[in-house]
């Protein structure tokens, strides 16, 4: 299992007023096999085919896990989450 990532050059976290956006470089990964999940303080990127964790990303603020939305374009995964109040 991978270690938790706190300072990863392949991950950029963009905090907004009500939302957190995470941009992850996943070049070489098949987007149809990816699954993205979150808990209140971490983001998980899974390979759904092998049922293995690719990345665990610590988030700088609490988020609402049910608000997760993500897109995968040309090797980049863009994840949006609402901040918890």
C-alpha angles and dihedrals in degrees: 000000000000122000122250112275117226101155110026121155088211092061128069121184117201114191118205132182096271102001142055120215120197121193115197128187106223100161112166095028121115106241092209089063097048126103123184122202136166142195123198095285109017140054121215127201113198134189097226094197096056094028091231133135115247099182140002113200124193111221122219094225139025115273138190104253093202091061094065118136125172141178131191118212127170095332096319123108115203115196126189125193133173115240117243118244 
